[in-house]
Amino acid sequence: MSEIKTIIFSKRAILRLKNIADFIYKKSLSNEITVHYINRLKAYISSMLLSFPESGRKADEFGKDVRKLVYQGYSILYKINLDKERIEIFTIYRENLP
């Protein structure tokens, strides 16, 4: 497998990160807690997928070649794009939240 050099987030994934941050802030009323959680989530995604791109399980129910990585109840859907040597994050969601 080619070396994965970067991770890109779709517009939808970026919006979902913002929604997650809004949700955490409403529950915690703390910017510090919110920023810390989002930074930990992004660091987890980066460290796992840059080191082990195939660490997420195959999730063909979401589309061809889609994989699913889970972090503290949040599902991260992505594809490995070998031609561009990158991971493409499509969305992030929590099944039990709107």
SEROMAR-915280 format. One line per field, with one value per atom (N, C-alpha, C, CB): x, y, z; atom name. Coordinates in Angstrom, 2 decimals. Glycine has a CB too. Example, Ala and Ser with C-alpha at 12.3 -4.5 7.8 and 13.67 -1.06 7.14 Angstrom:
% residues 2
c1 [13.19,12.30,13.20,11.31,12.85,13.67,12.90,14.08] $
c2 [-5.69,-4.50,-3.30,-4.47,-2.25,-1.06,0.03,-0.60] $
c3 [7.80,7.80,7.80,9.05,7.08,7.14,7.87,5.72] $
atom [N,CA,C,CB,N,CA,C,CB] $
% end
This chain:
% residues 98
c1 [0.84,0.00,0.88,-0.95,0.50,1.21,1.10,0.66,2.05,2.02,0.95,3.40,0.11,-0.90,-0.22,-2.13,-0.34,0.38,-0.51,1.10,-1.82,-2.69,-4.11,-2.71,-4.85,-6.26,-7.03,-6.52,-8.09,-8.94,-10.35,-8.96,-10.99,-12.36,-13.28,-12.49,-14.37,-15.36,-16.06,-16.39,-16.80,-17.58,-18.56,-18.33,-19.15,-20.10,-19.42,-20.76,-18.22,-17.49,-17.12,-16.23,-16.74,-16.41,-17.65,-15.85,-18.78,-20.03,-20.39,-21.18,-20.19,-20.48,-19.56,-20.32,-18.29,-17.39,-17.91,-15.96,-18.40,-18.97,-20.20,-19.33,-21.06,-22.26,-21.89,-23.14,-20.87,-20.41,-19.90,-19.30,-19.13,-18.61,-19.77,-17.67,-20.77,-21.93,-22.63,-22.92,-22.79,-23.45,-22.65,-23.60,-21.34,-20.50,-20.55,-19.04,-20.51,-20.56,-21.89,-20.36,-22.99,-24.30,-24.37,-25.43,-23.71,-23.72,-22.74,-23.39,-21.60,-20.55,-20.47,-19.22,-20.97,-20.85,-19.40,-21.70,-18.49,-17.07,-16.38,-16.40,-15.80,-15.01,-13.80,-14.56,-13.18,-11.98,-12.27,-11.42,-13.36,-13.73,-14.06,-14.93,-14.79,-15.20,-13.98,-16.13,-13.10,-11.90,-11.02,-11.10,-10.86,-10.04,-10.61,-9.96,-11.92,-12.53,-12.36,-14.02,-12.65,-12.51,-11.06,-13.02,-10.13,-8.71,-8.31,-7.83,-8.82,-8.53,-9.13,-9.07,-10.35,-10.99,-10.17,-12.43,-9.77,-8.98,-7.61,-8.81,-6.99,-5.69,-5.81,-5.11,-6.90,-7.13,-7.29,-8.39,-8.10,-8.29,-6.96,-9.28,-6.18,-4.88,-3.93,-4.25,-3.77,-2.79,-3.19,-2.60,-4.47,-4.91,-4.83,-6.32,-5.38,-5.51,-4.21,-6.58,-3.34,-2.05,-1.14,-1.35,-1.25,-0.42,-1.04,-0.22,-2.36,-3.07,-4.31,-3.45,-4.15,-5.29,-6.44,-4.82,-6.13,-7.18,-7.72,-6.65,-7.46,-7.89,-9.40,-7.27,-10.09,-11.55,-12.10,-12.13,-13.24,-13.84,-14.46,-14.90,-14.57,-15.25,-16.71,-15.11,-17.26,-18.64,-19.35,-18.71,-19.46,-20.05,-21.50,-19.95,-22.16,-23.54,-23.63,-24.14,-22.49,-22.44,-21.90,-21.60,-21.41,-20.89,-19.65,-20.57,-19.27,-18.12,-16.84,-18.01,-16.03,-14.73,-14.80,-13.88,-15.97,-16.09,-15.68,-17.56,-14.96,-14.54,-15.09,-12.98,-15.18,-15.76,-14.84,-17.18,-14.39,-13.57,-14.44,-12.25,-14.32,-15.16,-14.28,-16.02,-14.71,-14.03,-15.08,-13.16,-15.06,-15.96,-17.41,-15.48,-17.89,-19.27,-19.51,-20.11,-18.53,-18.67,-18.10,-17.94,-18.86,-18.43,-17.86,-19.61,-16.69,-16.01,-16.01,-14.53,-16.69,-16.74,-15.70,-18.16,-14.91,-13.83,-13.52,-12.59,-12.76,-12.21,-10.71,-12.88,-10.01,-8.58,-8.41,-7.79,-7.78,-7.53,-6.03,-7.99,-5.67,-4.26,-3.63,-4.10,-4.40,-3.85,-3.37,-4.90,-4.12,-3.77,-3.06,-5.02,-2.78,-2.08,-2.73,-0.61,-4.06,-4.75,-5.97,-5.18,-6.42,-7.67,-8.70,-7.52,-9.90,-10.98,-12.10,-11.51,-12.28,-13.32,-14.61,-12.92,-15.66,-16.94,-17.84,-17.64,-17.96,-18.83,-18.44,-20.32,-18.93,-18.75,-20.12,-17.65,-20.53,-21.86,-21.91,-22.93,-22.92,-23.20,-24.60,-23.05,-24.73,-26.01,-27.15,-25.85,-26.87,-27.95,-28.25,-27.62,-27.69,-27.92,-28.48,-26.61,-29.25,-29.77,-28.68,-30.79] $
c2 [-1.18,0.00,1.25,0.00,2.24,3.51,4.18,4.43,5.05,5.80,6.88,6.42,6.93,7.98,9.19,7.51,10.32,11.52,12.58,12.12,12.52,13.58,13.06,14.76,13.83,13.55,14.80,13.12,14.63,15.78,15.51,16.06,16.58,16.51,17.15,17.21,16.46,17.03,18.20,15.95,18.99,20.07,19.52,20.86,18.37,17.75,17.35,16.52,16.77,16.36,17.57,15.57,18.66,19.89,20.43,20.96,20.40,20.84,19.94,20.83,18.64,17.72,17.98,16.26,18.31,18.66,19.90,18.92,20.86,22.06,21.70,23.11,20.84,20.41,19.66,19.53,18.82,18.10,19.08,17.08,20.06,21.08,21.86,22.06,22.22,22.92,22.07,23.28,20.78,19.87,19.77,18.48,19.61,19.49,20.78,19.15,21.92,23.20,23.35,24.37,22.98,23.10,22.23,22.70,21.07,20.17,20.61,18.76,21.16,21.48,22.97,21.04,23.83,25.29,25.72,25.77,24.99,25.28,25.25,24.28,26.39,26.42,25.51,27.86,25.48,24.68,23.19,24.91,22.70,21.29,20.99,20.93,21.89,21.69,21.62,22.82,22.60,22.64,21.42,23.94,21.08,19.91,18.63,19.76,18.44,17.23,17.18,17.17,18.28,18.31,18.07,19.66,18.67,18.45,16.99,19.35,16.36,14.94,14.07,14.50,14.39,13.63,13.73,14.16,14.94,15.13,14.46,16.63,14.52,13.88,12.36,14.26,11.81,10.36,9.96,9.95,10.72,10.43,10.47,11.44,11.50,11.64,10.51,12.98,10.25,9.24,7.85,9.24,7.51,6.18,6.01,5.93,6.97,6.77,7.02,7.68,7.87,8.04,6.83,9.34,6.26,5.09,3.79,5.02,3.68,2.45,2.77,1.67,3.11,3.55,2.55,3.84,1.28,0.26,-0.14,-0.97,0.68,0.32,0.34,1.27,1.15,1.14,-0.09,2.41,-0.58,-1.76,-1.37,-2.40,-2.33,-2.09,-1.80,-3.31,-0.78,-0.37,-0.23,0.97,-1.33,-1.33,-0.87,-2.71,-0.92,-0.44,1.07,-0.77,1.77,3.20,3.52,3.90,2.52,2.73,1.88,4.20,1.80,1.00,1.59,0.91,0.75,1.11,2.06,1.72,2.22,3.08,2.27,3.63,2.94,2.33,3.16,2.21,2.53,3.19,3.01,2.63,4.14,4.18,4.75,5.02,4.23,4.71,5.31,3.56,6.46,7.13,7.60,8.34,7.03,7.40,7.57,8.68,6.61,6.62,7.36,7.22,8.07,8.77,7.89,10.15,7.77,7.01,7.97,6.20,7.63,8.43,7.59,8.83,8.08,7.37,7.97,7.45,7.09,7.56,6.57,7.83,7.07,6.24,6.47,6.54,5.46,5.57,5.86,4.26,6.98,7.34,7.16,8.83,5.98,5.67,6.55,4.22,6.87,7.69,9.05,7.88,9.62,10.94,10.83,11.79,9.60,9.32,10.03,9.74,9.89,10.58,9.79,11.97,10.16,9.67,10.77,9.28,10.38,11.35,11.05,11.29,11.95,11.80,12.36,12.54,11.54,11.97,12.59,10.81,11.93,12.45,11.84,12.16,12.46,11.99,12.08,12.84,11.01,11.05,10.15,10.62,10.38,9.54,9.00,10.34,7.70,7.09,7.44,5.62,7.71,7.97,9.46,7.35,10.31,11.75,12.28,12.49,13.36,13.93,14.51,15.00] $
c3 [0.00,0.00,0.00,1.22,-0.77,-0.80,0.56,-1.90,0.83,2.09,2.03,2.39,3.05,3.16,3.77,4.02,3.10,3.54,4.16,2.38,3.87,4.37,4.60,3.39,5.36,5.61,5.25,7.11,4.46,4.14,4.66,2.59,5.09,5.59,4.56,6.97,4.23,3.32,4.02,2.86,3.24,3.84,4.86,2.75,4.54,5.47,6.77,4.82,6.69,7.89,8.74,7.51,8.09,8.82,9.53,7.86,8.85,9.47,10.65,8.43,10.50,11.61,12.80,11.14,12.56,13.66,14.40,13.14,13.64,14.26,15.08,13.19,14.54,15.27,16.55,14.38,16.48,17.66,18.70,17.28,18.25,19.17,19.81,18.42,19.03,19.58,20.64,18.45,20.35,21.28,22.59,20.64,22.48,23.68,24.48,23.29,23.79,24.50,25.25,23.51,24.62,25.28,26.53,24.31,26.48,27.64,28.73,27.20,28.33,29.30,29.67,28.75,28.77,28.92,29.12,30.11,28.48,28.62,27.26,29.57,26.88,25.65,25.76,25.33,26.93,27.13,26.92,28.54,27.51,27.35,25.89,28.26,25.26,23.86,22.94,23.41,23.06,22.21,22.47,22.45,23.73,24.08,23.46,25.62,23.53,22.96,21.44,23.33,20.77,19.30,18.90,18.73,19.62,19.31,19.52,20.18,20.58,20.82,19.73,22.19,19.30,18.22,16.94,17.97,16.57,15.35,15.46,15.06,16.64,16.84,16.72,18.21,17.25,17.14,15.67,17.93,14.95,13.53,12.80,12.89,13.03,12.34,12.70,12.69,14.00,14.38,13.89,15.90,14.03,13.61,12.10,14.09,11.37,9.92,9.16,9.38,9.66,8.99,9.25,9.46,10.44,10.77,10.28,12.27,10.40,10.06,9.23,11.34,7.96,7.15,7.08,5.76,7.21,7.13,8.50,6.42,9.52,10.87,11.03,11.87,10.26,10.31,9.61,9.66,10.11,9.48,8.14,10.40,7.25,5.98,6.28,5.01,5.63,5.86,4.52,6.66,3.82,2.48,2.48,1.87,3.64,3.71,3.45,5.08,3.52,3.24,1.85,4.27,1.15,-0.19,-0.43,-0.42,-1.69,-2.09,-1.50,-3.63,-0.90,-0.33,0.86,-1.38,1.46,2.64,3.87,2.80,4.77,6.03,7.18,6.11,8.36,9.52,10.72,9.83,11.26,12.46,13.57,12.25,14.79,15.89,16.98,16.46,17.49,18.60,19.60,18.08,20.78,21.87,21.40,22.52,20.65,20.20,18.90,21.24,18.38,17.11,15.99,17.14,14.93,13.75,12.72,13.15,12.21,11.20,9.92,11.65,8.89,7.61,6.67,6.98,6.04,5.18,4.08,6.00,3.11,2.04,1.97,0.67,1.53,1.28,-0.20,1.71,-0.54,-1.93,-2.18,-2.24,-2.70,-2.91,-3.99,-3.28,-5.03,-6.11,-5.60,-7.21,-4.66,-4.12,-2.77,-3.98,-2.33,-1.08,0.10,-1.20,0.20,1.27,1.75,0.81,2.92,3.50,3.29,5.04,2.87,2.66,3.66,1.19,4.63,5.65,5.07,6.98,5.03,4.48,5.52,3.84,6.66,7.71,9.04,7.39,10.09,11.46,12.11,12.26,12.77,13.38,14.61,12.37,15.41,16.57,16.39,17.93,16.38,16.01,16.95,15.96,18.20,19.15,19.35,20.46,18.51,18.62,17.29,19.00,17.35,16.09,15.22,16.38] $
atom [N,CA,C,CB,N,CA,C,CB,N,CA,C,CB,N,CA,C,CB,N,CA,C,CB,N,CA,C,CB,N,CA,C,CB,N,CA,C,CB,N,CA,C,CB,N,CA,C,CB,N,CA,C,CB,N,CA,C,CB,N,CA,C,CB,N,CA,C,CB,N,CA,C,CB,N,CA,C,CB,N,CA,C,CB,N,CA,C,CB,N,CA,C,CB,N,CA,C,CB,N,CA,C,CB,N,CA,C,CB,N,CA,C,CB,N,CA,C,CB,N,CA,C,CB,N,CA,C,CB,N,CA,C,CB,N,CA,C,CB,N,CA,C,CB,N,CA,C,CB,N,CA,C,CB,N,CA,C,CB,N,CA,C,CB,N,CA,C,CB,N,CA,C,CB,N,CA,C,CB,N,CA,C,CB,N,CA,C,CB,N,CA,C,CB,N,CA,C,CB,N,CA,C,CB,N,CA,C,CB,N,CA,C,CB,N,CA,C,CB,N,CA,C,CB,N,CA,C,CB,N,CA,C,CB,N,CA,C,CB,N,CA,C,CB,N,CA,C,CB,N,CA,C,CB,N,CA,C,CB,N,CA,C,CB,N,CA,C,CB,N,CA,C,CB,N,CA,C,CB,N,CA,C,CB,N,CA,C,CB,N,CA,C,CB,N,CA,C,CB,N,CA,C,CB,N,CA,C,CB,N,CA,C,CB,N,CA,C,CB,N,CA,C,CB,N,CA,C,CB,N,CA,C,CB,N,CA,C,CB,N,CA,C,CB,N,CA,C,CB,N,CA,C,CB,N,CA,C,CB,N,CA,C,CB,N,CA,C,CB,N,CA,C,CB,N,CA,C,CB,N,CA,C,CB,N,CA,C,CB,N,CA,C,CB,N,CA,C,CB,N,CA,C,CB,N,CA,C,CB,N,CA,C,CB,N,CA,C,CB,N,CA,C,CB,N,CA,C,CB,N,CA,C,CB,N,CA,C,CB,N,CA,C,CB,N,CA,C,CB,N,CA,C,CB,N,CA,C,CB,N,CA,C,CB,N,CA,C,CB,N,CA,C,CB,N,CA,C,CB,N,CA,C,CB,N,CA,C,CB] $
% end
